[in-house]
Amino acid sequence: MLRDNLQDKSYFDEAVEFYEESIVEDIEELKSGKLTKVVSMRFCFGLIIHAMNLLNNKYSRGDKLGGIKPLLQDVLTYRKWQNDYANALPEQEQAERISWEEMREDYLEQNLKWLSFAYCLDMGEEYYLKALEFIGNQGQDALFDKISVKLGDSGRDIASDILFKKRFSKLYKVIEGSPEQRPSLANDYIESWYNLIGRPDYHLMDNDAYDGYWCWEIALVVKLFNIDDSSFIDHPYYPKDLVHWQDNQ
């Protein structure tokens, strides 16, 4: 049963097929031996994006969530490949990895989405810690650092403030709030979310960019901090099926 209500199943079927084929093609290119280490590193980054987009479309299409757990394992594998290629760069090319690993707003969004799927689908602490090791950037952003500590990275340095205040200050207030305040603060964040991401209106564009409007990061925070979501459980941007997934589903 579709979880998204702005496109039909055939739309998401085509998107899923596209990303599955793209992943196969990229892996074949990587294994061809024709790419430099720098280009291979970038290809792995692209693989991660394809895999995350595939997760997004499978969720919107209504796929059973337990069935997409192997794809999360693939994401971790692709991130390891990216790290391995980056580590193999000669010293004079190490600067090439910075723009693919630094803490940027769009990368933070993507990493929170990754961890949201991983935590809500119970991939396990070993998985979370390995993902956090590959993401790095300890002590750079207080929001991400505090989420990371909650995921098990107990010795992590914690930044004194968040980097992207316009985008994430409302989410930071959720985790900084008291347990009694958090449901209201979470509701406030999800109500503001579409404006915070710039009101993209992807569903109106004729370029297949739309894959559902889901506030993944609030799913992670709600699950991680055990927040009562009854006041916003039916909000159209809230991925409630992910938050309330059980292992027998």
VOBA-1610 file (N, C-alpha, C; in pm, whole numbers, padded with zeros to 5 digits, always signed):
BEGIN
Met+00084-00119+00000Met+00000+00000+00000Met+00088+00125+00000Leu+00059+00216-00092Leu+00137+00338-00102Leu+00138+00418+00028Arg+00253+00469+00064Arg+00262+00560+00177Arg+00253+00706+00130Asp+00293+00730+00007Asp+00286+00863-00051Asp+00150+00882-00118Asn+00098+01003-00115Asn-00033+01028-00176Asn-00028+01129-00290Leu+00092+01161-00339Leu+00104+01258-00447Leu+00144+01195-00580Gln+00185+01067-00578Gln+00217+00995-00700Gln+00160+00854-00691Asp+00147+00789-00806Asp+00093+00653-00804Asp+00206+00550-00801Lys+00168+00424-00790Lys+00266+00318-00775Lys+00358+00308-00896Ser+00305+00327-01016Ser+00388+00315-01136Ser+00501+00417-01136Tyr+00474+00535-01081Tyr+00579+00638-01071Tyr+00695+00586-00986Phe+00664+00530-00871Phe+00769+00481-00781Phe+00832+00353-00834Asp+00755+00272-00906Asp+00813+00154-00970Asp+00925+00194-01065Glu+00901+00297-01145Glu+01000+00344-01241Glu+01123+00400-01169Ala+01099+00473-01060Ala+01211+00530-00984Ala+01296+00420-00921Val+01231+00322-00863Val+01304+00209-00802Val+01387+00137-00907Glu+01327+00110-01023Glu+01401+00043-01130Glu+01521+00125-01176Phe+01502+00257-01187Phe+01611+00344-01230Phe+01728+00337-01132Tyr+01701+00349-01003Tyr+01809+00352-00905Tyr+01874+00214-00890Glu+01797+00109-00900Glu+01857-00025-00895Glu+01951-00047-01013Glu+01910-00005-01131Glu+01995-00020-01249Glu+02118+00070-01239Ser+02101+00191-01186Ser+02214+00284-01171Ser+02319+00228-01077Ile+02275+00165-00968Ile+02369+00106-00872Ile+02449-00006-00938Val+02381-00093-01011Val+02450-00202-01081Val+02553-00148-01179Glu+02515-00047-01256Glu+02606+00011-01355Glu+02726+00076-01288Asp+02703+00147-01178Asp+02815+00213-01109Asp+02912+00111-01050Ile+02860+00004-00995Ile+02948-00099-00939Ile+03030-00165-01049Glu+02968-00190-01162Glu+03042-00247-01275Glu+03153-00153-01320Glu+03125-00024-01321Glu+03226+00075-01360Glu+03341+00077-01260Leu+03307+00070-01131Leu+03409+00067-01028Leu+03500-00055-01042Lys+03440-00169-01073Lys+03516-00293-01082Lys+03592-00308-01214Ser+03570-00216-01305Ser+03634-00225-01436Ser+03784-00199-01429Gly+03827-00128-01325Gly+03968-00095-01312Gly+04012+00023-01397Lys+03917+00090-01461Lys+03950+00200-01551Lys+03953+00336-01480Leu+03905+00342-01357Leu+03891+00469-01289Leu+04011+00498-01199Thr+04045+00624-01187Thr+04148+00663-01091Thr+04090+00651-00950Lys+04176+00658-00850Lys+04128+00649-00712Lys+04037+00766-00677Val+04070+00884-00728Val+03985+01001-00701Val+03846+00982-00760Val+03841+00939-00884Val+03712+00918-00950Val+03637+00804-00884Ser+03707+00700-00842Ser+03643+00588-00773Ser+03581+00634-00642Met+03652+00720-00569Met+03598+00776-00445Met+03468+00850-00472Arg+03467+00930-00578Arg+03347+01006-00613Arg+03234+00914-00658Phe+03267+00808-00728Phe+03167+00710-00770Phe+03099+00647-00649Cys+03178+00618-00546Cys+03121+00559-00425Cys+03025+00655-00357Phe+03059+00782-00358Phe+02967+00882-00304Phe+02837+00879-00383Gly+02846+00871-00515Gly+02727+00860-00598Gly+02646+00736-00570Leu+02715+00625-00544Leu+02647+00501-00508Leu+02563+00518-00382Ile+02619+00587-00285Ile+02547+00611-00160Ile+02422+00693-00186Ile+02433+00797-00268Ile+02318+00880-00300Ile+02211+00797-00371His+02252+00714-00468His+02155+00629-00537His+02084+00535-00438Ala+02162+00477-00348Ala+02104+00383-00252Ala+02007+00453-00157Met+02041+00573-00112Met+01952+00646-00024Met+01826+00690-00097Asn+01839+00729-00224Asn+01721+00762-00302Asn+01633+00639-00323Leu+01697+00524-00337Leu+01623+00400-00352Leu+01545+00370-00224Leu+01607+00388-00109Leu+01536+00372+00018Leu+01415+00462+00025Asn+01435+00587-00014Asn+01329+00687-00010Asn+01209+00642-00095Asn+01237+00601-00218Asn+01131+00561-00310Asn+01063+00431-00267Lys+01140+00339-00211Lys+01080+00215-00163Lys+00986+00243-00045Tyr+01026+00335+00042Tyr+00938+00372+00153Tyr+00810+00435+00099Ser+00823+00531+00007Ser+00706+00598-00048Ser+00615+00501-00120Arg+00673+00402-00186Arg+00594+00304-00260Arg+00516+00210-00168Gly+00561+00200-00044Gly+00491+00113+00050Gly+00556-00021+00071Asp+00683-00035+00034Asp+00753-00163+00052Asp+00760-00200+00201Lys+00763-00332+00227Lys+00782-00377+00363Lys+00920-00336+00412Leu+00926-00278+00528Leu+01050-00216+00573Leu+01157-00318+00609Gly+01117-00433+00661Gly+01217-00535+00691Gly+01291-00581+00567Gly+01224-00572+00452Gly+01285-00615+00327Gly+01388-00521+00272Ile+01396-00399+00327Ile+01496-00306+00275Ile+01620-00298+00364Lys+01625-00378+00470Lys+01743-00377+00557Lys+01871-00415+00483Pro+01869-00511+00390Pro+01993-00540+00316Pro+02047-00420+00240Leu+01959-00331+00196Leu+02004-00212+00126Leu+02081-00119+00220Leu+02043-00117+00346Leu+02118-00039+00444Leu+02258-00096+00465Gln+02269-00228+00459Gln+02402-00289+00468Gln+02485-00249+00347Asp+02421-00239+00231Asp+02491-00194+00111Asp+02542-00051+00127Val+02461+00035+00188Val+02502+00174+00209Val+02630+00179+00292Leu+02635+00098+00398Leu+02755+00095+00482Leu+02874+00044+00401Thr+02852-00055+00315Thr+02959-00107+00230Thr+03011+00000+00135Tyr+02920+00073+00073Tyr+02962+00178-00021Tyr+03039+00289+00051Arg+02997+00317+00175Arg+03068+00421+00252Arg+03208+00373+00289Lys+03222+00244+00316Lys+03354+00188+00342Lys+03441+00198+00217Trp+03384+00166+00101Trp+03459+00178-00023Trp+03506+00321-00044Gln+03417+00417-00020Gln+03455+00557-00035Gln+03572+00591+00055Asn+03565+00546+00179Asn+03672+00572+00275Asn+03802+00504+00234Asp+03793+00380+00184Asp+03912+00308+00142Asp+03981+00377+00024Tyr+03902+00420-00074Tyr+03960+00492-00188Tyr+04022+00624-00143Ala+03957+00693-00050Ala+04010+00820-00001Ala+04142+00797+00073Asn+04147+00692+00156Asn+04270+00663+00230Asn+04384+00622+00138Ala+04349+00567+00021Ala+04452+00521-00074Ala+04506+00633-00162Leu+04447+00751-00153Leu+04497+00863-00233Leu+04638+00899-00189Pro+04726+00931-00282Pro+04860+00977-00243Pro+04850+01107-00163Glu+04953+01135-00087Glu+04950+01250+00004Glu+04913+01379-00068Gln+04965+01398-00188Gln+04941+01523-00260Gln+04797+01535-00311Glu+04719+01425-00303Glu+04580+01429-00347Glu+04481+01415-00232Gln+04530+01410-00109Gln+04441+01391+00005Gln+04339+01505+00019Ala+04374+01624-00026Ala+04280+01736-00018Ala+04155+01712-00101Glu+04163+01620-00198Glu+04049+01592-00284Glu+03931+01532-00207Arg+03960+01472-00092Arg+03854+01406-00016Arg+03773+01503+00068Ile+03826+01622+00092Ile+03765+01712+00190Ile+03621+01747+00152Ser+03600+01788+00029Ser+03467+01833-00012Ser+03363+01721-00012Trp+03410+01594-00005Trp+03319+01480-00004Trp+03293+01428+00136Glu+03365+01482+00234Glu+03355+01432+00371Glu+03324+01539+00474Glu+03340+01664+00441Glu+03321+01771+00538Glu+03175+01782+00581Met+03152+01851+00691Met+03018+01871+00743Met+02952+01986+00669Arg+02867+01952+00573Arg+02788+02049+00500Arg+02641+02026+00532Glu+02559+02126+00506Glu+02417+02114+00540Glu+02351+01997+00468Asp+02376+01984+00337Asp+02312+01876+00263Asp+02367+01740+00304Tyr+02496+01733+00339Tyr+02552+01607+00386Tyr+02495+01569+00522Leu+02475+01670+00609Leu+02416+01644+00740Leu+02275+01589+00724Glu+02197+01647+00634Glu+02063+01596+00606Glu+02069+01449+00563Gln+02162+01420+00473Gln+02174+01285+00421Gln+02217+01187+00529Asn+02311+01228+00614Asn+02358+01140+00719Asn+02251+01115+00825Leu+02172+01217+00856Leu+02062+01198+00950Leu+01957+01103+00893Lys+01934+01114+00764Lys+01841+01022+00697Lys+01894+00879+00705Trp+02022+00861+00676Trp+02084+00729+00683Trp+02068+00670+00823Leu+02103+00749+00924Leu+02096+00700+01061Leu+01952+00678+01106Ser+01859+00755+01051Ser+01718+00736+01083Ser+01670+00599+01038Phe+01699+00563+00912Phe+01664+00430+00864Phe+01735+00323+00947Ala+01863+00343+00973Ala+01941+00241+01043Ala+01889+00219+01185Tyr+01863+00327+01257Tyr+01819+00312+01396Tyr+01676+00260+01405Cys+01588+00314+01323Cys+01449+00271+01328Cys+01432+00127+01283Leu+01521+00080+01196Leu+01515-00060+01152Leu+01611-00149+01231Asp+01662-00095+01340Asp+01737-00174+01439Asp+01855-00248+01378Met+01943-00172+01310Met+02061-00232+01250Met+02169-00267+01352Gly+02158-00214+01472Gly+02249-00253+01580Gly+02361-00153+01604Glu+02410-00151+01728Glu+02509-00052+01767Glu+02639-00063+01687Glu+02679-00184+01655Glu+02801-00200+01574Glu+02787-00126+01441Tyr+02670-00136+01381Tyr+02644-00066+01255Tyr+02650+00085+01277Tyr+02582+00135+01381Tyr+02580+00280+01404Tyr+02721+00335+01425Leu+02799+00265+01505Leu+02934+00314+01535Leu+03023+00312+01412Lys+03007+00212+01328Lys+03086+00207+01205Lys+03043+00320+01111Ala+02913+00344+01101Ala+02864+00455+01019Ala+02919+00588+01070Leu+02916+00607+01201Leu+02965+00732+01260Leu+03116+00747+01239Glu+03188+00636+01244Glu+03332+00640+01218Glu+03360+00690+01076Phe+03283+00640+00979Phe+03302+00682+00841Phe+03259+00827+00820Ile+03152+00869+00886Ile+03105+01007+00872Ile+03204+01105+00933Gly+03260+01070+01048Gly+03360+01156+01111Gly+03303+01288+01158Asn+03385+01394+01148Asn+03344+01530+01183Asn+03303+01544+01330Gln+03371+01471+01417Gln+03342+01482+01559Gln+03371+01624+01608Gly+03287+01672+01696Gly+03308+01802+01757Gly+03283+01919+01666Gln+03213+01896+01556Gln+03186+02004+01460Gln+03046+02064+01476Asp+02950+01981+01510Asp+02810+02026+01516Asp+02743+01961+01637Ala+02689+02043+01725Ala+02635+01992+01851Ala+02515+01901+01829Leu+02432+01930+01731Leu+02317+01844+01703Leu+02363+01704+01666Phe+02453+01696+01569Phe+02499+01565+01525Phe+02580+01494+01634Asp+02659+01570+01708Asp+02739+01509+01814Asp+02650+01447+01922Lys+02546+01518+01963Lys+02460+01467+02071Lys+02377+01347+02024Ile+02336+01348+01899Ile+02269+01232+01842Ile+02365+01113+01838Ser+02489+01140+01801Ser+02590+01034+01792Ser+02618+00971+01927Val+02627+01053+02031Val+02647+01002+02167Val+02531+00911+02206Lys+02411+00955+02174Lys+02292+00876+02206Lys+02292+00742+02131Leu+02355+00740+02014Leu+02365+00617+01935Leu+02475+00524+01984Gly+02554+00571+02081Gly+02655+00484+02139Gly+02797+00535+02133Asp+02821+00648+02066Asp+02956+00703+02054Asp+02986+00786+02178Ser+03001+00718+02291Ser+03003+00783+02422Ser+03124+00872+02445Gly+03235+00844+02381Gly+03355+00924+02403Gly+03370+01040+02307Arg+03270+01071+02233Arg+03277+01171+02128Arg+03288+01312+02185Asp+03371+01395+02122Asp+03374+01537+02154Asp+03245+01601+02105Ile+03191+01694+02184Ile+03065+01759+02150Ile+03089+01907+02126Ala+03049+01955+02010Ala+03064+02096+01977Ala+02977+02181+02069Ser+03013+02306+02082Ser+02939+02395+02170Ser+02814+02452+02105Asp+02800+02439+01973Asp+02686+02498+01903Asp+02661+02421+01774Ile+02551+02451+01710Ile+02521+02387+01582Ile+02570+02476+01467Leu+02600+02412+01355Leu+02654+02484+01240Leu+02547+02551+01155Phe+02433+02485+01141Phe+02334+02530+01044Phe+02207+02573+01118Lys+02214+02691+01178Lys+02109+02736+01269Lys+01975+02755+01199Lys+01974+02813+01082Lys+01848+02838+01012Lys+01777+02706+00983Arg+01852+02606+00943Arg+01792+02478+00903Arg+01760+02389+01022Phe+01845+02387+01126Phe+01831+02284+01228Phe+01812+02333+01372Ser+01796+02463+01393Ser+01783+02510+01531Ser+01656+02456+01598Lys+01548+02442+01522Lys+01425+02388+01581Lys+01441+02241+01618Leu+01516+02166+01538Leu+01540+02026+01571Leu+01630+02016+01694Tyr+01728+02104+01703Tyr+01817+02104+01819Tyr+01739+02133+01947Lys+01640+02220+01936Lys+01556+02251+02053Lys+01483+02126+02102Val+01450+02037+02010Val+01380+01914+02050Val+01468+01831+02143Ile+01592+01808+02104Ile+01678+01722+02186Ile+01726+01794+02312Glu+01727+01926+02310Glu+01767+02003+02427Glu+01652+02025+02524Gly+01529+02002+02478Gly+01412+02023+02563Gly+01398+01914+02669Ser+01315+01941+02764Ser+01285+01840+02867Ser+01194+01733+02805Pro+01187+01615+02867Pro+01096+01512+02814Pro+00953+01561+02797Glu+00909+01649+02887Glu+00773+01700+02878Glu+00757+01798+02762Gln+00862+01869+02728Gln+00856+01969+02620Gln+00873+01907+02481Arg+00937+01793+02473Arg+00978+01739+02343Arg+00863+01710+02247Pro+00751+01655+02290Pro+00643+01632+02192Pro+00599+01760+02122Ser+00581+01866+02197Ser+00540+01994+02138Ser+00649+02050+02048Leu+00774+02040+02089Leu+00884+02090+02008Leu+00901+02008+01880Ala+00881+01878+01890Ala+00888+01793+01771Ala+00777+01827+01673Asn+00658+01850+01725Asn+00546+01891+01641Asn+00576+02024+01572Asp+00636+02115+01646Asp+00672+02246+01589Asp+00773+02230+01476Tyr+00868+02139+01495Tyr+00969+02118+01390Tyr+00907+02060+01264Ile+00824+01958+01280Ile+00768+01895+01162Ile+00671+01988+01090Glu+00604+02076+01165Glu+00516+02175+01104Glu+00597+02276+01021Ser+00721+02302+01064Ser+00806+02401+00996Ser+00893+02339+00887Trp+00899+02207+00884Trp+00999+02137+00803Trp+00996+02174+00656Tyr+00879+02178+00595Tyr+00872+02204+00451Tyr+00926+02342+00417Asn+00899+02439+00501Asn+00956+02573+00480Asn+01107+02572+00503Leu+01152+02495+00600Leu+01294+02491+00631Leu+01377+02432+00518Ile+01318+02342+00441Ile+01392+02285+00328Ile+01371+02364+00199Gly+01304+02477+00211Gly+01293+02568+00097Gly+01171+02548+00008Arg+01070+02479+00059Arg+00946+02456-00017Arg+00977+02415-00163Pro+01041+02300-00183Pro+01091+02266-00317Pro+00985+02232-00421Asp+00866+02189-00379Asp+00758+02155-00474Asp+00803+02058-00583Tyr+00881+01959-00543Tyr+00931+01861-00640Tyr+00817+01789-00712His+00706+01773-00644His+00595+01697-00703His+00531+01769-00822Leu+00562+01898-00837Leu+00509+01975-00949Leu+00605+01983-01066Met+00726+01929-01048Met+00828+01938-01152Met+00823+01816-01244Asp+00859+01836-01367Asp+00856+01728-01466Asp+00997+01673-01487Asn+01061+01634-01375Asn+01200+01586-01385Asn+01227+01464-01297Asp+01122+01402-01246Asp+01134+01280-01164Asp+01214+01302-01035Ala+01224+01428-00990Ala+01299+01456-00868Ala+01222+01417-00743Tyr+01092+01408-00754Tyr+01009+01381-00636Tyr+01023+01236-00590Asp+01043+01216-00461Asp+01045+01080-00405Asp+00970+01074-00272Gly+00885+01171-00250Gly+00809+01176-00126Gly+00860+01288-00036Tyr+00772+01342+00043Tyr+00811+01443+00141Tyr+00809+01379+00279Trp+00927+01343+00328Trp+00939+01275+00456Trp+01044+01345+00542Cys+01008+01375+00662Cys+01100+01439+00756Cys+01175+01329+00832Trp+01277+01276+00767Trp+01349+01160+00822Trp+01413+01189+00956Glu+01470+01308+00970Glu+01547+01337+01091Glu+01460+01339+01216Ile+01333+01377+01202Ile+01247+01375+01321Ile+01215+01232+01360Ala+01212+01142+01262Ala+01192+01000+01295Ala+01305+00950+01383Leu+01427+00986+01349Leu+01542+00945+01428Leu+01535+01001+01568Val+01506+01130+01580Val+01503+01195+01710Val+01389+01141+01796Val+01272+01121+01737Val+01158+01067+01812Val+01190+00929+01867Lys+01246+00844+01782Lys+01277+00707+01824Lys+01391+00705+01926Leu+01493+00783+01899Leu+01613+00782+01983Leu+01587+00838+02123Phe+01502+00941+02131Phe+01476+01006+02259Phe+01340+00965+02317Asn+01279+00862+02257Asn+01154+00805+02310Asn+01047+00914+02331Ile+01020+00988+02226Ile+00925+01100+02234Ile+00785+01053+02198Asp+00688+01094+02274Asp+00548+01063+02245Asp+00507+01137+02117Asp+00472+01061+02014Asp+00439+01122+01885Asp+00288+01124+01857Ser+00207+01098+01959Ser+00063+01086+01936Ser+00000+01215+01883Ser+00060+01330+01914Ser+00001+01457+01871Ser+00031+01488+01725Phe+00126+01417+01663Phe+00160+01446+01524Phe+00177+01319+01441Ile+00129+01207+01491Ile+00155+01079+01425Ile+00096+01073+01284Asp-00009+01147+01259Asp-00071+01145+01127Asp-00031+01264+01040His+00071+01336+01080His+00119+01447+00998His+00171+01391+00865Pro+00136+01455+00753Pro+00174+01398+00622Pro+00324+01387+00598Tyr+00408+01461+00671Tyr+00552+01453+00652Tyr+00620+01359+00751Tyr+00543+01301+00841Tyr+00600+01217+00946Tyr+00602+01071+00902Pro+00720+01009+00892Pro+00728+00869+00848Pro+00698+00772+00963Lys+00572+00768+01000Lys+00533+00693+01119Lys+00559+00544+01106Asp+00546+00490+00984Asp+00570+00347+00967Asp+00714+00310+00999Leu+00807+00401+00970Leu+00947+00377+01001Leu+00969+00383+01152Val+00912+00483+01216Val+00930+00500+01361Val+00872+00381+01438His+00760+00329+01391His+00689+00225+01466His+00709+00085+01406Trp+00813+00071+01327Trp+00842-00061+01271Trp+00882-00158+01380Gln+00835-00281+01365Gln+00874-00389+01455Gln+00942-00499+01375Asp+01030-00575+01438Asp+01111-00674+01368Asp+01029-00785+01301Asn+00906-00803+01345Asn+00824-00908+01285Asn+00744-00859+01164Gln+00765-00733+01125Gln+00691-00678+01011Gln+00760-00711+00880
//
